[in-house]
Amino acid sequence: MSKSGKYSTILIFLLTITIFITNDSFSCSMVKVTKKGITIVGNNEDQSNPNTRIWFETGKNGNYGVLYVGFDNLFPQGGMNEAGLVYDGFTQSNRAVIDTVGKLKMLSLDLQKKIMRECETVEQVKFLLSKYNISFLSSAVLRYVDKTGKYLYVDGDSLIIGNNNYFVQTNVRPYENKKCWRLDKAKRILDNSYDASVNFIKMVMDSIHQETKWGGTLYSTVYDLNNGIVHLYHFYDYDTEVVFNLKEELKKGDRVLNIPELFPNNIKGKRYFNEYNRIVTQIKQLGDSSITNVNESYNTLKKDIANSFIDSYPFYYKISKNAEFYLTEKVNYLRAILFLKLMGDIYPNDWQDYHKLAEAYFKNQQYELALDNYLHSVEKNPKNISGKDQVDLIKKMLNK
């Protein structure tokens, strides 16, 4: 795969994994407060993957150094640079980006890093973004905040600079008539009174954190933009923090830190981390061609997912990515069928899983099994026209 294709796949991955945000599943929150010349920004990262990271990239050739936070794929979810510029992204319902003609093209990862290396103010960010094709943001919005308290809201073709004393951002566009308890609760607190202090923002982020069966608030960051200080919290424990002075940390050079390792006494986080990675390892092993007893591995994994205290969706997603890999990249239909069957065992009422499994059987020339699964798919979704067409096709083939 080309470098461009690789990064495009990563972006699609990031947006797809959070597609359930709109019904308040995976989600994130940001709060900004400015008062008496002080700006503080807080962020909750609500996700399922506990393999979280915080890392530092030093400035080169006159550029700013940056602190980033995210996951083990090291695709930044947010961060702050030496100039006090902070940003974070939020998956949203789809809104097409239309203003693309004649715009420069750059990979989303490269453009984001260019902004954080070069920009100090939100006006500079807006000017830079206005030159580029940002169609990759059709299902996301971005918020940038500089140390003056001004902010840039990036929403489709809209690049809007604001200067209100505070704002709250979640996974709902401001003009959409959708309910979000995190948005409503944080706004109620801020509308009553607010303070530009780390403790106040920490309190707000604590009040809207999530504890769920799919993970919840894996880490929280509170940024002191004026002083270049970042307060880090793990797995919704707001009594324990690790504090980073950005300038001092950048003197140590480029490095990546595992967030869970910075909080060894967080029992809930450690329990979730161990369980999640234990089952994800089993999923990876199921695709290993050296496994001698595939059925035993399959049944053990199925049982462990069913009995886990973690909701099955994060594992379902991992399994679906493996199925896609064996269908399209390292083509192995038997392995793809194995993962697709497991998807159906986890969520037996999803017609699309039966349809995908039928396609895999068809490609592997197992036509009777393909027919059986196409019939299941059509039964669960009578509007599945392509499934009906395949049923007719296979019946004609089998009757020859």
RAHU-V324519 format. One line per field, one symbol per residue. ss: DSSP state (h for helix, s for strand, l for the rest). Layout:
# RAHU-V324519
ss: ???
This chain:
# RAHU-V324519
ss: llhhhhhhhhhhhhhhhlhhhhhlllsssssssssllssssssssssllllssssssllllllllssssssllllllssssllllssssssllllllllllllslllhhhhhhhhhhhlllhhhhhhhhllsllhhhllsssssslllllsssssllssssslllsssslllllllllllhhhhhhhhhhhhlllllhhhhhhhhhhlllssllssssssssssllllssssssllssssssssshhhhhllllsssshhhhllllhhhhhhhhhhhhhhhhhhhhlllllllhhhhhhhhhhhhhhlllllhhhhhhhhhhhhhhhhllllhhhhhhhhhhhhhhllllhhhhhhhhhhhhhlllhhhhhhhhhhhhhhllllhhhhhhhhhhhhhhhl
